[in-house]
């Protein structure tokens, strides 16, 4: 029987006008440079769905299976949860065109961009949801190109039993050092595989510590070289990679984020109620336990709360 995630501890509090009106619970693990657990809170050994934080390992699996990408920006796109900005959409379109495909080949559902500015621009122009705008379209495009390169059928490329998905599962198990505990359907329709937060943090550490020129290092280097492609011009993981030298970061839905800094350590966390507003203050607290600091972390240390259009409180870490 699969071990069930037991839930976390109080990690952040919501303070309005000096009054604590709520809290966010979750789990977080901090690994040192050698991969040993330096600190933790909550349940960091039971499986959770990392959601899009698994994309770097999935990108490794695609490249190993023959995904024919030489431009690091395209590699970053395959590992991205993009914001649907013009430079994202044009690059997804170019990948599909290279394979002689169009958006109809994508299994990810039609959606509006996740980035607020891009979404508003689409609506102002009278547009609506499309598959290319869906934030996982880069990953799905990479999956299609991998299947073509490997000679695998495009039909059903998203199914867990497809040879492609078996390769991606193997990559996740290799880098987390764990057997996948459960298989679900992610928001984009592709499989999502359950591993622990400790395994997830370890995977990110292995990516940044990989040998230069290796496939894992190629993915890590591409993401860090093109952080705007990974998330978007204002995305949390983009801003972290811009602001902390060498840091690799990837967010996931339901309050997940994983980061690693070579020679320093790694962090993975999940906010139990999925609240994005608690994720970054807790991450900053965790990174400071590793001695990591930068102006961007100060900006994220607390998330302001507003009343009447002016700041009246904050979401701040407890841990």
Number of C-alpha atoms within 10 A of each C-alpha: 4 10 11 12 16 15 17 19 19 17 24 24 19 23 18 18 13 10 9 13 10 11 18 23 21 28 25 28 28 29 24 20 19 14 18 13 17 16 14 18 17 19 23 26 17 18 25 24 25 28 23 25 24 27 25 28 26 26 29 27 25 30 21 16 17 15 21 16 16 8 9 18 20 23 30 30 29 32 30 29 29 29 29 29 23 11 13 25 19 12 17 26 17 15 21 21 13 11 14 9 16 16 18 10 14 24 19 25 18 18 17 23 25 19 18 13 13 18 20 14 13 17 12 10 8 8 12 14 15 16 21 29 29 24 29 27 30 31 29 27 27 26 27 28 25 25 21 16 15 16 10 15 13 17 12 12 21 22 15 20 11 16 17 26 20 13 18 26 21 16 23 27 20 14 20 23 16 16 17 18 17 15 14 14 15 16 16 23 15 21 20 23 24 24 26 26 29 28 25 33 27 30 29 31 29 21 25 26 18 16 12 12 10 12 18 26 18 22 27 31 22 21 31 26 18 20 27 26 30 32 30 24 16 13 19 21 28 23 18 23 24 18 15 16 12 18 23 29 28 29 28 21 19 18 21 28 30 28 28 30 25 18 13 17 29 35 31 32 34 33 27 18 13 17 16 18 20 28 28 26 24 26 26 22 21 24 20 12 16 19 10 16 15 13 10 16 21 11 12 21 20 21 19 17 16 13 10 6 7 9 13 14 19 21 25 25 24 16 16
